[in-house]
Amino acid sequence: MSSNDNVKGRLDQSVSGTSPKINPDEQRKYLGTFRERVSLGIKVKDLSDKYAIKCLVNEFQKNSDYQIILNGNIGHDLLSPFIKLASQNNIKFTVKK
């Protein structure tokens, strides 16, 4: 299939509303993004773990153009270290409810 056929096929799918859907549970888990685009996921139970923060800093160093999507249903006291870390490293972040 040529590149033009692939693009046309995707456009046809989008126009007709038949584009592939992801699993709704997976969409909620990854806050609306496709799993393939998630570089690092941290579970709520691990938010206060120093190792999780270390892993996040490592991701910032490897990929400065990444962004963080934070679960807005989690308390600010758990999210604030991640927001501060993102700000210090000039990383975009979004809080989604």
C-alpha positions as CSV (number, residue, x, y, z in Angstrom):
1,M,0.0,0.0,0.0
2,S,1.4,3.3,-0.9
3,S,1.7,6.3,1.5
4,N,-1.1,8.1,-0.4
5,D,-3.4,5.1,-0.1
6,N,-2.7,4.9,3.6
7,V,-3.4,8.6,4.2
8,K,-6.6,8.4,2.0
9,G,-7.8,5.3,4.0
10,R,-7.3,7.0,7.3
11,L,-9.1,10.2,6.1
12,D,-12.0,8.0,4.8
13,Q,-12.2,6.3,8.2
14,S,-12.2,9.6,10.1
15,V,-14.9,11.1,7.8
16,S,-17.1,8.1,8.1
17,G,-16.6,7.7,11.8
18,T,-15.2,4.2,11.6
19,S,-11.8,5.0,12.9
20,P,-10.4,2.4,15.3
21,K,-11.4,2.9,19.0
22,I,-9.3,2.0,22.0
23,N,-10.5,0.1,24.9
24,P,-12.5,2.5,27.2
25,D,-10.8,1.1,30.3
26,E,-7.4,1.6,28.8
27,Q,-8.4,5.1,27.8
28,R,-9.3,5.9,31.4
29,K,-6.2,4.3,32.7
30,Y,-3.9,6.4,30.5
31,L,-6.1,9.5,30.8
32,G,-7.2,9.6,27.2
33,T,-3.9,8.7,25.4
34,F,-3.0,5.6,23.5
35,R,-0.9,3.1,25.5
36,E,1.8,3.2,22.8
37,R,2.4,6.9,23.6
38,V,2.9,6.4,27.3
39,S,6.6,6.4,28.3
40,L,6.2,6.0,32.0
41,G,3.1,5.3,34.1
42,I,3.1,5.7,37.9
43,K,0.4,4.1,39.9
44,V,-1.4,6.1,42.7
45,K,0.1,3.8,45.3
46,D,3.6,4.6,44.0
47,L,3.3,8.4,43.9
48,S,5.1,8.9,47.2
49,D,7.9,6.4,46.3
50,K,11.2,8.1,45.8
51,Y,12.1,5.6,43.0
52,A,9.1,6.8,41.0
53,I,10.3,10.4,41.1
54,K,13.8,9.2,40.1
55,C,12.4,7.4,37.1
56,L,10.5,10.5,36.1
57,V,13.6,12.7,36.3
58,N,15.4,10.1,34.1
59,E,12.6,10.4,31.5
60,F,12.9,14.2,31.6
61,Q,16.6,13.9,30.9
62,K,16.1,11.5,28.0
63,N,13.1,13.3,26.5
64,S,12.8,17.0,27.2
65,D,9.9,17.3,24.7
66,Y,7.6,14.9,26.6
67,Q,4.7,16.1,28.8
68,I,3.1,14.9,32.0
69,I,-0.6,14.1,32.2
70,L,-1.7,14.1,35.9
71,N,-4.9,12.6,37.3
72,G,-6.9,15.5,38.7
73,N,-8.8,13.2,41.0
74,I,-5.7,12.7,43.1
75,G,-5.0,15.1,46.0
76,H,-2.9,18.1,45.5
77,D,-0.5,17.0,48.2
78,L,0.5,13.9,46.1
79,L,0.6,15.8,42.8
80,S,2.5,18.9,43.9
81,P,6.0,17.3,43.8
82,F,5.4,16.2,40.2
83,I,4.1,19.6,39.2
84,K,7.1,21.2,40.8
85,L,9.5,18.8,39.2
86,A,8.0,19.4,35.8
87,S,8.2,23.2,36.2
88,Q,11.9,23.0,37.3
89,N,12.7,20.9,34.2
90,N,10.6,23.0,31.8
91,I,8.3,20.1,31.1
92,K,4.7,20.7,30.0
93,F,2.1,19.2,32.3
94,T,-1.7,18.8,32.2
95,V,-4.1,17.9,35.0
96,K,-7.1,16.0,33.7
97,K,-10.2,15.1,35.7
